[in-house]
Amino acid sequence: MLKRFAVPALLAGLVLALASCVNPPSRTPSRDATAPAAAATAEPYNLYLLKQDIKAYIDDGRYEAGLAAVAAEAKAWIEQRAARGGGKLAVVFDLDETLLSNLHHMRAMDFGYVPKLWDEWVAEADATPIAPVREVYLAARAKNLAIIFITGRKTSDQPGTENNLRADGLGGYTRVFYKPNGYVGTTESFKTATRKKLVEAEGYTIIANIGDQASDLAGGYAERTFKLPNPFYIAK
């Protein structure tokens, strides 16, 4: 989905996203090297049912509860750590499905991904803030910490992104780092290199790094990391 699918085809992207985040053990048995060759032809879990599972996860409140639980941990840590002080303290946030929700667009797309339509969505600046993570953001601002966004969105997405942040009352941040247009590396390598520069070249101490993807958090250069739930897609 969005900033990060490596496979541009709509159906292939959707299969990758959904199969990676829903793993019902009763329907997708694991295989090992000794399993019969015939098992390779077993029918995978139905795509329609995967999407229904994800919709139920959202609609019955489990997704929101997961977001709130992680956000509460992050907020408590930031307030505790800020009180200790020490140098140029910063909090790093991802944007999509971390501070900004694209759920309206994803549901309209039936959880598919079309790059042109995603770009149009970003330009519309209509993503909504994820309320518990917005509270973390406001807590960091109240402690006068540097707030730095490192996003997989492209440089060309800057106008729509910053309009969206202003519209959602998320101004006052320190900086936003976008992936350059045409960037060929992984999102993980881009984000790790950016944090490394902030720490080693600019003297920041990143006390918390908050994201919805493993690739947002891998690679170090943060005292604590906080992984929000994301059942929709995987960013490499």
N, C-alpha and C positions, 0 to 999 in steps of 0.2 A: 504494500500500500504506500501511497504517497511518496515521501522523500527517499524511499529506500529499497523498493523491490528491485532485485537484479533482473527479474524476468519481466519483460514489458507486456507480454500477452496477458489479457485480462483473466482468462480462465486459469492459466498456469500460475499467475500471481496469486489468485484467490486460493487455489489448492495449497500452494506453499504456505500461505499465511495461516489458513485455518487448520491444516493438518499439523502445523507446528505448535499450535496453542491449545488444541483440544486433544486429549489422548485417553479416551475411555477404554480402560483395560479390558472390559468385557467384549469389546467389538474390534479392537486392533491388537490381537495377540502378538507378542514379540517372537522373533525367530532367532535361532542360533545356528552355528555351523553344522550341527547334526540334524537339523530339521529336514524332513523330506522335501525333495525338490518340488513336489506338487504344491507345497504351501506357498510357493512364489506366485502361484496363479490365484490365490485367494482374493476375493473381492474386498477392496479397502472400504473403510467407513464411508457411508454415503455423504456426498457434499451437501445436499439439502439438509440432512440431519445435523451436520456440523454447524451450519449456519443457525439452525434452530436452537442448538445448544448455546451458542454465543448470545443469541437474542435473549434467551431465558436468563443467562448469567447477568446480562445488563438489567433486564426488566424486573427481576426479583430482588435487586438491590445488592447482590454479591459484589459486583464490580465497584459500585460506589463505596461499599464498606471496605473493600480492599484498598482503595485509594485513600480513604480517610485514615485507616490504620497506619499506613506508611507515612502519610503526611504528619500525623501526630508525633511519630517517632522522630522525624526530621526536625520538626519545630522545637521539640523538647531539647534535642541535641544542640541545635543552633543557638538557642537562648542560653543554655548551660555553657557552651564553648565560648560564646561571645563575651560572657562575663569574665572569663579568664584573660581575655585580651591577648596581645602579642603580635605585633607586626601588622602587615596589610592583610586583613582577613577578608576572604571572599566566599561566596556561595555560588556554585555553578548549577544552572538549570538547563535541561533540554527544553524544547518548546512543545512539539506535537505529542499529544497524549501524555504530556507532563504538566505543562502550565496551560496549554490551549487544547481544547477538545474539538476534534473533527468528526465527532460521532454523527452529526446531522448529515454531513457529506457522505460518510461511509455507508450509512443506512440507505441513503438515496441511491447509492451505487450498488446496493445489495452486496456490500463488502468487497467489491471489485476495485480495480485501479486502472484508470486511464490517464496517462500523464498530462494530456492537454486539458482535461476536465479538472484534474488536481491543480494545475497552474491557475486556471480560471477561479477555482475556489479560493486559493490563497490570495489572489488579487482582489477578491470581493471583501476580504478582511472580516469574515463573518464567523470565525471560530469563537467558541465561548470559553471563558476561563473555567478551569477545574477548581471548584470552590475550595476544597481543603488545601490544595497546593497553593492557591492564591493566598491563603492565610499564612503559609510558610514564607512566601515571598514578602508579605507585608511585615512579618516578624523580623525578617532579615533586614529590611529597610529601617525598621524602628531601631535596630541595633547599629545603624550606620555602617553596615557591612557593604562591601562591593558586591554587586549582583551582576553576574556575567552569564549571558545566554550563549550556549554553543549548540547550534542547530544543524541538522542535515539539510535544511532548506538552502536553496541556491542564492547566490548574490543577487540574481535578477528578481528574487522574491522579496527583497528588502522593502520596497514601498508598501506592498500589501501587508507584510508582517508587522511593520512598525505602525501602520495605521490601525491594525487589529489590536496591538498592545495598548495603544493610546485609548482606543474605544472601550477597552475592557478595564481601564483604570490601572494599567500595569506600566505606567511610566516611572521615571526615576531610576532606571537601571543604569549600570555603568557602561556596558558594551554588549554588542551582539556580534558573534562570529558566524558567518555563513560559509558553506562550502562554495568554493569558486565554481562558476559555470564551467562545465567540461572536466571537472575533477574526476580522475580515473581511479583513485585509491578507494579504500573502504571508508565507511563512516567512522568505524572504530579508530582507524589510523589517523584520520583527520582530527577527531576529538582528543585523542591521546596527545598528539603533537601540539595541539592548541593549549591544553592544560600544562604540558611540559614547558612551553614558552612562557606562560603566565607565572609559573613557579620559578623556573630557573633564570629567565631573562628579566622578568618584571618584578620579582620579589614577592608575589602573592603567596599566602598560605590558604589553600582551598580547604575550608573546614568541612564542607559538605558538597557532594556532587549528586544531583537528583535527576533521575531519568526513568523512562519506561522500558528501556532496552538494555541488554547486557553490553551492547556496543557503546552505549552512553557512559558506562561505568568502568569498563575494563581498561587496563593500562596504567593504573596508579595515578599519582599526583593529586590525591585527595585524602584527607584524614578519615572521612567516613563516606560511604556511598549508600544510597537509598533507592531501591528498585520498586517502582510502581507497577501494578498489574497492567498488562496489555494483551488481550486475547485476539487482537485483530491482525497483526503482521509482525514480521521480524526484520530488523535492520542489521545488516552485516557491517 
